[in-house]
Amino acid sequence: MMQNTAPTISHALYEKAKKLFPGGVNSPVRAFKSVGGTPVFIDKGSGSKIYDVDGKEYIDYCASWGPLILGHAHSKIIEAAYKTMLKGTSFGAPTKLENELADIIIQNHPFIEKIRFVSSGTEAVMSAIRLARAYTKKNKIIKFEGCYHGHSDALLVKAGSGLVTLGEGSSAGVPEEVIKHTMVLQLNDERAVEQLFEEHGRDIAAIIMEPIPANNGLLLQRNEYLKFLREITKKHHSLLIFDEVISGFRVGFTGAAGYYNIQPDIITFGKIIGGGFPVGAYAANNEIMKMVSPDGPMYQAGTLSGNPVAMAAGYAQLSECLKNKFYTELEEKTKYLANGIMSVKPEHLPLHIFQVGSIFWMAFTQRENIRAANEIDTDSMNYFKKIYHLLLENGVYLGPSGYEVAFVSAAHSYQDIDRTIDIFDKIFKYTI
Ligand SMILES: *Cc1c(COP(=O)(O)O)cnc(C)c1O
């Protein structure tokens, strides 16, 4: 529906890209498969806006999938990266910039004492799992359906059919042997976790979760459930890993750990931490981090880890995040947007907006709560698909999937948000 019929530069670039890359893209969700149509190719971004190669402007709520909490091409970040770049782009030797980024994080984050920088969220989580296993000398891990932890083999596992636990690879090319230690549960089910610990407690190295699951809708958890996971892991000498690649520096500087006031054993970071450059990190207390090479026996390394340009960009971004009222203003704006969309929604349209901090997710459902992946209404995606192209045509850019959350950045003005609400109003009127 409503797909561009006129040949566009995006179209031509996509045709060319399909000859060069699988599906024409370098990360699958960009291909628009779940909404149909042709991805728009982006030429540039500035503040809250992005501009495609055909010159069309969009208010952007994808924010490169989360990293750009200050919006596009923020002057402080560009300046810091540029100044650093002029001195060279990589040395493979320590720089002061690594200290500075680590310092600003650790000084303002009471849940961690030591950190290791890597180059992506995937790498951070993969290393955190290895660290948990090295520290506990146990093998099994528990993950949850609906939480995404990057694309390393051991985590590309979905709940199998039958009575829970034994997961199936969620990708081809993942050997059974590699995932046999990964157990998968639905979120929000204390009893299921207890059962696994009763059965395998001696060999569970860690529970890994997104404390604010935001990769498969926004599955907001009960605080008591998170506390329960904290308690049961402690009791069995297993670790609790919070994968805060999205929630870190997003719902507050101290992420979900701070938001719920729960001390996890290991935290992983990505996205915002690099200011739009490829950075990930894992962090824990000194005792756990002592395991990591060269202090300890757990090996992990990276040619471009702690890259100076990325460190400088991350530092510039996080410095802005630390300013007074940064997060409260961001959340107020996001609530204003969510309320605005709800206020123009037609009465018969089943829509609920889940929101925390500056993250929001539109679920086309009657449900007031969705806490587990299997509670998401698949019908919701049909509604999303229907409005997606209309939003796009009217100049609002969201991540091209109904399972993806959206982000408000500090660069979004109330004018941007009012315009967004007006556009929703307009398209609700003639679609639904
Ligand atoms: C994005 C994400 C990852 C993967 O990070 P990449 O940088 O894409 O490798 C891992 N965990 C969570 C929670 C994420 O949101």
The ligand as an SDF file (V2000), in Angstrom:
LIG
                    3D

 15 15  0  0  0  0  0  0  0  0999 V2000
   21.5590   -3.7630   20.1360 C   0  0  0  0  0  0  0  0  0  0  0  0
   21.6550   -4.7740   21.2350 C   0  0  0  0  0  0  0  0  0  0  0  0
   22.6760   -5.7510   21.2670 C   0  0  0  0  0  0  0  0  0  0  0  0
   23.6430   -5.9260   20.1390 C   0  0  0  0  0  0  0  0  0  0  0  0
   24.4400   -4.8130   19.9590 O   0  0  0  0  0  0  0  0  0  0  0  0
   25.1800   -4.6160   18.5470 P   0  0  0  0  0  0  0  0  0  0  0  0
   25.9850   -3.3840   18.7380 O   0  0  0  0  0  0  0  0  0  0  0  0
   24.1000   -4.4970   17.5260 O   0  0  0  0  0  0  0  0  0  0  0  0
   26.0160   -5.8260   18.3320 O   0  0  0  0  0  0  0  0  0  0  0  0
   22.7620   -6.5650   22.3780 C   0  0  0  0  0  0  0  0  0  0  0  0
   21.8930   -6.4540   23.3910 N   0  0  0  0  0  0  0  0  0  0  0  0
   20.9040   -5.5480   23.3840 C   0  0  0  0  0  0  0  0  0  0  0  0
   19.9960   -5.4450   24.5590 C   0  0  0  0  0  0  0  0  0  0  0  0
   20.7470   -4.6910   22.3050 C   0  0  0  0  0  0  0  0  0  0  0  0
   19.7370   -3.8160   22.2900 O   0  0  0  0  0  0  0  0  0  0  0  0
  1  2  1  0
  2  3  1  0
  2 14  2  0
  3  4  1  0
  3 10  2  0
  4  5  1  0
  5  6  1  0
  6  7  2  0
  6  8  1  0
  6  9  1  0
 10 11  1  0
 11 12  2  0
 12 13  1  0
 12 14  1  0
 14 15  1  0
M  END
$$$$
